[in-house]
Amino acid sequence: MKAVQKVAKGPTGIALMDVPEPTPAPNELKIKVHAAGICGTDLHIKYDEYTYFPPVTMGHEYSGTVVEVGSEVSGFAVGDRVVSLTAIHTCGHCRYCYEGLLMLCQERLSIGSGRNGAFAEYMVIPSHLAFHIPDGVSLEAAALSEPLACVVRGVIERADVKAGDYALVSGPGAIGQLALQCAKASGARVAVSGTSRDAERLALSRELGADETFTVDSVDMAEATAKFTGGAGFDIAFECSGAAPAADACLRALRKHSQYAQIGIFGKPITFDMDMALLKEIKLTNSFASERTSWIIALRLLADKKVNTLPLISGKFPLEEWEKAFSMAENREGYKILFMPGS
């Protein structure tokens, strides 16, 4: 079968390989991959900025159909549509494993970096990590359930957004658009901020339910915030852009005794005004990836049509066009780029 693998160090160390189809162990499912999204982590792996174990098939955002069931598996059958957690290996006995925080286990290995992932025609996963895709949710929509689960972790589980809150989402990229929808599903009134280069993205935010959008380089944010919140300031801000100026803007837009949630990754140390956060008694939260509970909520949101991931799919490519797909992802052309291994 065909698979896009990281085979050696350096940005040229990715190749389309012919590899044997995997055979499921007794506790595993063999999955025919329908769609697999390129994540920022995949770009970091390309440039050796994230730990990986070559040769390894990349990709951890996916959806697929079960084509073979291991002899010890129950609860799944051939033909089931599934997605799964990414933490394919954990120690099982540390504090974090006992608490169900698999992504924090020191021995964690994930699909796409530590074990073969989804940029392939077929893959295998332990059945206890899999989730059934709800009826009425397409395989393409479900392919974005992993980034949605990560956003659920930060917006709904780690932060405390409530009905009636004024919420600010900074950054209208894929993560920001998902954060907007999760905050709306929680009952908040949501404003999304971006720059003048984000005009089309802010327009999509309005289509997805944003109550207001701000173009930060052409409006007075203090005035815009006061107008939107009735002079009170935001109750919670979700920083999704990973830009230092955006973090400062979020702090300034928040009222006293409010919340700041970091969702995006900066990728480098930044200056953060902790004194302002202290003087305003701002509660700070963040999140790393997702846990089992995040996926349960994410799939419910998709099933209940509270979140729409389809507008975030900006391109679809066969595995043979992996270089073009990676180029689009690196150049931030659109939102999510999908591989369609069966096409």
C-alpha positions as CSV (number, residue, x, y, z in Angstrom):
1,M,0.0,0.0,0.0
2,K,1.0,3.7,-0.3
3,A,2.0,5.7,2.7
4,V,3.5,9.1,3.3
5,Q,6.4,8.5,5.7
6,K,9.1,10.5,7.5
7,V,12.1,8.3,6.7
8,A,15.0,10.5,7.5
9,K,16.0,13.8,9.2
10,G,15.5,17.1,7.4
11,P,12.7,18.6,5.3
12,T,13.6,16.3,2.4
13,G,13.2,13.3,4.7
14,I,9.5,12.7,3.7
15,A,8.6,10.2,0.9
16,L,5.7,8.3,-0.6
17,M,6.5,4.7,0.2
18,D,5.2,1.3,-0.8
19,V,4.8,-0.6,2.5
20,P,3.0,-3.8,3.5
21,E,-0.6,-3.5,4.6
22,P,-0.8,-3.8,8.5
23,T,-2.2,-6.9,10.1
24,P,-4.3,-6.2,13.3
25,A,-3.2,-7.8,16.6
26,P,-5.9,-9.5,18.6
27,N,-6.9,-6.3,20.4
28,E,-6.7,-4.1,17.2
29,L,-8.9,-2.8,14.4
30,K,-7.7,-2.5,10.8
31,I,-9.0,0.7,9.3
32,K,-9.3,1.8,5.7
33,V,-8.5,5.5,5.9
34,H,-11.1,7.7,4.3
35,A,-9.6,11.1,5.0
36,A,-6.6,12.4,6.9
37,G,-5.8,16.0,7.7
38,I,-2.4,17.8,7.8
39,C,-1.8,19.2,11.2
40,G,0.8,21.7,12.4
41,T,2.5,18.8,14.2
42,D,3.1,17.2,10.8
43,L,4.9,20.3,9.6
44,H,7.0,20.3,12.8
45,I,7.9,16.7,12.1
46,K,8.9,17.6,8.6
47,Y,11.5,20.1,10.0
48,D,12.5,17.8,13.0
49,E,10.9,20.2,15.5
50,Y,8.8,17.4,17.1
51,T,9.9,14.0,18.3
52,Y,9.3,11.1,15.9
53,F,10.7,7.6,15.3
54,P,11.5,7.0,11.6
55,P,10.5,5.4,9.4
56,V,7.0,6.3,10.5
57,T,3.8,6.9,8.6
58,M,2.6,10.4,9.4
59,G,-0.8,11.8,10.2
60,H,-3.1,11.6,13.3
61,E,-6.3,13.5,12.2
62,Y,-8.4,11.0,10.3
63,S,-11.6,9.1,9.8
64,G,-12.1,5.6,8.4
65,T,-14.0,2.4,8.2
66,V,-13.2,-0.9,9.9
67,V,-12.2,-3.6,7.5
68,E,-10.8,-6.2,9.9
69,V,-11.4,-6.9,13.6
70,G,-8.9,-8.6,15.9
71,S,-9.9,-11.8,17.6
72,E,-10.2,-10.2,21.1
73,V,-12.1,-7.1,20.0
74,S,-15.7,-6.5,21.1
75,G,-18.0,-3.6,20.3
76,F,-16.8,-3.1,16.8
77,A,-17.5,-4.8,13.5
78,V,-16.4,-4.6,9.9
79,G,-18.1,-1.6,8.3
80,D,-18.2,0.5,11.4
81,R,-17.1,4.1,10.8
82,V,-14.5,5.2,13.4
83,V,-12.1,7.9,14.7
84,S,-9.7,7.5,17.6
85,L,-7.5,9.0,20.2
86,T,-3.9,9.6,19.1
87,A,-2.1,8.3,22.3
88,I,-1.6,4.8,20.9
89,H,0.9,3.8,23.7
90,T,1.1,4.9,27.3
91,C,2.7,3.3,30.4
92,G,-0.7,2.5,32.0
93,H,0.6,2.9,35.6
94,C,1.7,6.5,36.1
95,R,-0.4,9.2,37.9
96,Y,-1.6,10.6,34.6
97,C,-2.6,7.3,33.1
98,Y,-4.5,6.5,36.3
99,E,-6.3,9.9,36.0
100,G,-7.1,9.3,32.3
101,L,-4.8,12.0,31.2
102,L,-3.1,9.9,28.5
103,M,-1.6,12.8,26.6
104,L,0.5,13.7,29.7
105,C,2.1,10.3,30.1
106,Q,5.9,10.5,29.9
107,E,6.0,7.3,27.8
108,R,3.2,8.4,25.4
109,L,3.7,7.5,21.8
110,S,1.1,8.9,19.3
111,I,0.0,7.8,15.8
112,G,1.8,9.7,13.1
113,S,5.0,10.2,15.1
114,G,5.7,7.3,17.5
115,R,3.6,4.7,15.6
116,N,2.4,4.5,12.0
117,G,-0.4,6.9,11.3
118,A,-3.1,7.9,8.9
119,F,-1.3,9.1,5.8
120,A,-1.8,5.7,4.3
121,E,-4.4,3.5,2.8
122,Y,-4.8,1.4,5.9
123,M,-3.8,1.6,9.6
124,V,-4.3,-0.3,12.8
125,I,-5.2,1.0,16.2
126,P,-6.1,-0.6,19.6
127,S,-9.9,-0.9,19.7
128,H,-10.1,0.7,23.2
129,L,-9.0,4.0,21.7
130,A,-11.6,4.0,18.9
131,F,-15.0,5.9,18.8
132,H,-18.0,5.2,16.6
133,I,-18.8,8.1,14.3
134,P,-22.4,9.1,15.0
135,D,-25.1,8.5,12.4
136,G,-25.6,11.6,10.3
137,V,-22.0,12.8,10.6
138,S,-20.0,12.3,7.3
139,L,-16.6,10.7,7.2
140,E,-15.2,14.0,6.0
141,A,-16.7,16.0,8.8
142,A,-15.4,13.4,11.3
143,A,-11.9,13.7,9.9
144,L,-11.7,17.0,11.8
145,S,-12.9,15.5,15.0
146,E,-9.3,15.4,16.4
147,P,-8.7,19.2,16.2
148,L,-12.3,19.7,17.5
149,A,-11.6,17.5,20.5
150,C,-8.5,19.6,21.2
151,V,-10.6,22.7,21.1
152,V,-13.3,21.1,23.3
153,R,-10.5,20.4,25.8
154,G,-9.5,24.0,26.0
155,V,-12.9,25.8,25.6
156,I,-15.4,23.5,27.4
157,E,-13.4,21.3,29.8
158,R,-10.5,23.4,31.0
159,A,-12.1,26.9,30.8
160,D,-15.4,27.9,32.3
161,V,-17.5,29.5,29.6
162,K,-21.2,30.0,30.5
163,A,-24.4,31.0,28.9
164,G,-24.6,34.7,28.6
165,D,-20.8,35.3,28.8
166,Y,-19.2,37.7,26.4
167,A,-16.4,35.7,24.8
168,L,-13.6,36.9,22.6
169,V,-11.9,34.5,20.1
170,S,-8.6,35.8,18.9
171,G,-7.5,34.3,15.5
172,P,-10.0,33.1,12.9
173,G,-8.0,30.1,11.7
174,A,-9.3,26.5,11.9
175,I,-8.8,26.4,15.7
176,G,-10.4,29.8,16.2
177,Q,-13.4,28.8,14.0
178,L,-13.9,25.7,16.1
179,A,-13.5,27.6,19.4
180,L,-16.1,30.1,18.2
181,Q,-18.6,27.3,17.7
182,C,-17.8,25.6,21.0
183,A,-18.3,28.9,22.8
184,K,-21.6,29.4,21.0
185,A,-22.7,25.9,21.9
186,S,-22.0,26.8,25.5
187,G,-24.4,29.8,25.2
188,A,-21.9,32.7,25.0
189,R,-22.1,35.8,22.8
190,V,-18.9,35.6,20.8
191,A,-16.8,38.1,19.0
192,V,-13.9,37.0,16.7
193,S,-10.9,39.2,16.1
194,G,-8.3,39.1,13.3
195,T,-6.3,41.4,11.0
196,S,-7.2,43.0,7.8
197,R,-5.7,40.0,6.0
198,D,-8.3,37.8,7.6
199,A,-11.3,39.4,5.9
200,E,-12.5,36.2,4.3
201,R,-11.9,34.2,7.5
202,L,-13.9,36.8,9.6
203,A,-16.7,36.5,7.0
204,L,-16.7,32.7,7.6
205,S,-16.8,33.4,11.4
206,R,-20.0,35.4,10.9
207,E,-21.5,32.6,8.8
208,L,-20.6,30.1,11.6
209,G,-22.4,32.2,14.2
210,A,-20.1,35.0,15.4
211,D,-22.1,37.8,16.9
212,E,-19.4,40.3,15.9
213,T,-16.0,40.4,14.3
214,F,-13.2,42.9,14.9
215,T,-10.4,43.8,12.5
216,V,-7.8,44.7,15.1
217,D,-5.5,46.8,12.8
218,S,-8.3,49.1,11.7
219,V,-10.6,49.6,14.8
220,D,-10.1,50.9,18.3
221,M,-10.3,47.6,20.2
222,A,-11.2,49.4,23.5
223,E,-14.1,51.1,21.8
224,A,-15.2,48.0,20.0
225,T,-15.0,45.9,23.2
226,A,-17.0,48.5,25.1
227,K,-19.7,48.7,22.4
228,F,-20.0,44.9,22.2
229,T,-20.1,44.2,25.9
230,G,-22.0,47.2,27.0
231,G,-18.9,48.7,28.6
232,A,-18.2,45.7,30.8
233,G,-15.4,44.0,29.0
234,F,-15.1,40.3,28.0
235,D,-15.8,37.6,30.5
236,I,-13.5,35.2,28.7
237,A,-10.9,35.3,25.9
238,F,-9.7,32.4,23.9
239,E,-6.3,33.1,22.3
240,C,-6.1,30.9,19.2
241,S,-3.6,32.6,17.0
242,G,-0.4,31.9,18.8
243,A,0.7,35.6,18.3
244,A,2.2,37.6,21.2
245,P,0.4,40.8,20.3
246,A,-2.9,38.9,20.4
247,A,-2.2,37.7,23.9
248,D,-1.7,41.3,25.1
249,A,-4.9,42.4,23.2
250,C,-6.9,39.7,24.9
251,L,-5.6,40.7,28.4
252,R,-6.6,44.3,27.7
253,A,-10.1,43.4,26.5
254,L,-10.9,41.3,29.5
255,R,-12.8,42.7,32.5
256,K,-11.6,42.3,36.0
257,H,-12.1,38.9,37.6
258,S,-12.4,37.2,34.2
259,Q,-10.8,34.3,32.3
260,Y,-7.9,34.0,29.8
261,A,-7.6,30.7,27.9
262,Q,-4.6,29.9,25.8
263,I,-5.5,27.6,22.9
264,G,-3.0,28.4,20.2
265,I,0.7,27.5,20.5
266,F,3.2,30.4,20.2
267,G,6.2,28.1,19.3
268,K,8.6,30.3,21.1
269,P,8.9,32.2,24.4
270,I,6.8,35.5,24.5
271,T,6.5,38.4,26.9
272,F,3.2,38.1,28.8
273,D,2.0,40.9,31.2
274,M,1.5,38.8,34.3
275,D,1.2,42.0,36.4
276,M,-1.9,43.0,34.4
277,A,-3.4,39.6,34.8
278,L,-2.7,39.8,38.6
279,L,-4.1,43.3,39.0
280,K,-7.3,42.3,37.1
281,E,-7.5,38.9,38.9
282,I,-7.7,37.1,35.6
283,K,-7.9,33.3,35.8
284,L,-5.5,31.7,33.4
285,T,-6.1,28.3,31.7
286,N,-4.6,26.4,28.8
287,S,-4.8,22.9,27.3
288,F,-2.7,20.3,25.6
289,A,-4.3,18.1,22.9
290,S,-7.4,16.1,24.1
291,E,-8.5,13.3,26.3
292,R,-11.2,10.7,26.0
293,T,-13.9,13.0,27.5
294,S,-13.0,15.6,24.9
295,W,-13.8,13.2,22.1
296,I,-17.1,12.2,23.6
297,I,-18.2,15.9,23.7
298,A,-16.8,16.6,20.3
299,L,-18.7,13.8,18.6
300,R,-21.9,14.9,20.4
301,L,-21.4,18.4,19.1
302,L,-21.0,17.1,15.6
303,A,-24.1,14.8,15.9
304,D,-26.2,17.6,17.3
305,K,-25.1,20.0,14.5
306,K,-23.7,22.4,17.1
307,V,-20.4,22.4,15.2
308,N,-19.9,22.4,11.5
309,T,-16.4,21.3,10.4
310,L,-17.1,21.0,6.6
311,P,-16.4,24.7,5.8
312,L,-12.9,24.2,7.2
313,I,-11.9,21.7,4.5
314,S,-9.9,23.7,2.0
315,G,-8.4,21.0,-0.2
316,K,-8.4,17.3,-0.9
317,F,-5.5,15.4,-2.4
318,P,-4.5,11.8,-3.1
319,L,-1.4,10.6,-1.3
320,E,0.6,10.9,-4.6
321,E,0.2,14.7,-4.4
322,W,1.6,14.9,-0.8
323,E,4.1,17.6,-1.8
324,K,1.4,20.0,-3.1
325,A,-0.7,19.3,-0.1
326,F,2.1,20.0,2.4
327,S,3.0,23.2,0.5
328,M,-0.6,24.5,0.8
329,A,-0.6,23.7,4.5
330,E,2.7,25.4,5.1
331,N,1.6,28.5,3.1
332,R,-1.7,28.5,5.2
333,E,-3.8,28.4,2.1
334,G,-7.2,27.9,3.5
335,Y,-7.8,25.9,6.7
336,K,-7.5,22.1,6.7
337,I,-5.9,20.1,3.9
338,L,-7.1,16.5,3.6
339,F,-5.4,13.4,2.1
340,M,-8.0,11.1,0.5
341,P,-6.0,7.8,0.4
342,G,-8.7,5.9,-1.4
343,S,-8.9,8.4,-4.3
